[in-house]
Amino acid sequence: SDNSSGEPAAALAVAHWVKGEAVDVSSGVHVVEFWATWCPPCLTSIPHLTALQEKYADRGVNIIGVSDEELDTVEPFVEKMGDKMAYTVAIDGGISKDYMEKYNIGGIPHAFVVKNGEIVWHGHPMAKLEAAIEDALK
């Protein structure tokens, strides 16, 4: 499931932006990544995502970590992580329906690369995500 046919990406239906500003995925290159505080592989990928955000920030890339948990679970976690989780974090208000369910993805973590409002790649954030961002920036 490495490549996608450039399906239109829905605007992010966010219940609450926990960290960072609201992101418009209709232009530029962005990463929408689904995770949860209770998911060990998700926690393993946080430093990787932080490093990628740092690397591509000057090229306008935003990484958005989306959790469907309660705000009072996610917010303290994100605050405690501080600079170790240095990218945008949001509470799902219907995003997973437009991304995960649309592609029949059940497992997290799972990341989607969106370029100018189209999903151009999706997969595990530890596998080939960096190459997919590079591709999308070409």
C-alpha positions as CSV (number, residue, x, y, z in Angstrom):
1,S,0.0,0.0,0.0
2,D,2.9,2.3,-0.7
3,N,1.4,4.4,-3.4
4,S,-2.0,5.8,-3.9
5,S,-3.5,7.2,-7.0
6,G,-3.6,10.8,-5.9
7,E,-7.0,10.5,-4.2
8,P,-8.5,13.8,-3.0
9,A,-7.7,14.4,0.7
10,A,-10.5,15.6,2.9
11,A,-10.0,18.8,4.9
12,L,-9.0,17.9,8.4
13,A,-12.1,17.6,10.6
14,V,-10.4,18.4,13.9
15,A,-12.2,18.4,17.3
16,H,-9.3,20.3,19.0
17,W,-5.8,21.4,18.0
18,V,-3.7,20.2,21.0
19,K,-0.4,21.6,19.8
20,G,0.4,23.9,16.9
21,E,-1.7,25.9,14.5
22,A,-4.6,24.6,12.3
23,V,-3.2,23.1,9.1
24,D,-4.8,23.4,5.6
25,V,-3.8,20.4,3.6
26,S,-5.2,21.7,0.3
27,S,-1.8,23.2,-0.7
28,G,1.8,22.1,0.0
29,V,3.1,18.8,1.4
30,H,1.8,17.6,4.8
31,V,1.8,14.3,6.8
32,V,-1.4,13.2,8.6
33,E,-0.4,10.5,11.1
34,F,-2.8,8.5,13.2
35,W,-1.6,7.4,16.7
36,A,-2.7,6.9,20.3
37,T,-1.0,7.3,23.7
38,W,-1.7,3.6,24.5
39,C,0.0,2.3,21.4
40,P,3.7,1.3,21.9
41,P,4.6,1.4,18.2
42,C,3.1,4.9,18.0
43,L,5.3,6.1,20.8
44,T,8.3,4.6,19.1
45,S,7.7,6.6,16.0
46,I,7.3,10.0,17.9
47,P,11.1,10.9,17.8
48,H,11.2,9.9,14.1
49,L,8.3,12.2,13.3
50,T,9.9,15.0,15.4
51,A,13.1,14.6,13.4
52,L,11.3,14.7,10.1
53,Q,9.3,17.8,11.1
54,E,12.6,19.5,12.0
55,K,14.2,18.4,8.7
56,Y,11.3,19.6,6.5
57,A,9.9,22.6,8.4
58,D,11.7,25.1,6.2
59,R,10.0,23.5,3.2
60,G,6.6,24.1,4.6
61,V,5.9,20.5,5.6
62,N,3.6,20.1,8.6
63,I,3.3,16.7,10.4
64,I,-0.1,16.3,12.2
65,G,-0.5,13.6,14.7
66,V,-4.1,12.7,15.1
67,S,-5.5,10.8,18.1
68,D,-9.2,9.8,18.6
69,E,-8.7,9.7,22.4
70,E,-10.1,12.3,24.9
71,L,-8.5,15.7,25.1
72,D,-7.8,15.1,28.8
73,T,-5.7,12.0,27.9
74,V,-3.8,13.5,25.0
75,E,-3.1,17.0,26.3
76,P,-1.1,16.0,29.4
77,F,0.8,13.4,27.4
78,V,1.8,16.0,24.7
79,E,2.7,18.6,27.4
80,K,4.9,16.0,29.2
81,M,6.6,15.1,25.9
82,G,7.4,18.7,25.2
83,D,10.2,19.1,22.6
84,K,10.4,15.4,22.1
85,M,7.1,15.6,20.3
86,A,7.7,18.8,18.2
87,Y,5.0,18.7,15.6
88,T,1.3,19.5,15.4
89,V,-1.1,17.3,17.4
90,A,-4.9,17.2,16.9
91,I,-7.9,15.4,18.4
92,D,-9.9,13.6,15.7
93,G,-13.3,15.1,14.8
94,G,-13.9,12.8,11.9
95,I,-10.5,12.7,10.2
96,S,-10.1,8.9,10.6
97,K,-13.3,8.4,8.6
98,D,-11.9,10.4,5.7
99,Y,-8.5,8.8,5.8
100,M,-8.2,5.5,7.7
101,E,-11.6,4.1,6.9
102,K,-11.6,5.2,3.3
103,Y,-8.5,3.0,2.8
104,N,-9.6,0.2,5.2
105,I,-6.7,0.8,7.5
106,G,-7.3,-0.6,11.0
107,G,-3.8,-0.5,12.6
108,I,-1.9,2.5,14.0
109,P,0.5,4.1,13.6
110,H,-0.4,4.9,10.0
111,A,0.7,8.0,8.1
112,F,-0.7,9.7,5.0
113,V,1.4,12.1,2.8
114,V,-0.8,14.8,1.3
115,K,0.4,16.9,-1.6
116,N,-1.7,19.9,-2.8
117,G,-4.9,18.2,-1.4
118,E,-4.2,14.7,-2.7
119,I,-3.1,11.6,-0.8
120,V,0.1,10.5,-2.6
121,W,1.4,7.9,-0.2
122,H,0.3,6.1,3.0
123,G,2.0,3.5,5.2
124,H,3.7,2.9,8.5
125,P,5.5,6.1,9.6
126,M,8.8,4.2,10.3
127,A,8.8,2.7,6.7
128,K,9.6,4.9,3.7
129,L,7.8,8.0,5.0
130,E,10.9,10.1,4.6
131,A,11.3,8.9,0.9
132,A,7.6,9.7,0.4
133,I,8.0,13.2,1.7
134,E,11.1,13.7,-0.6
135,D,9.1,12.4,-3.5
136,A,6.2,14.7,-2.8
137,L,8.5,17.7,-2.5
138,K,9.9,17.2,-6.0
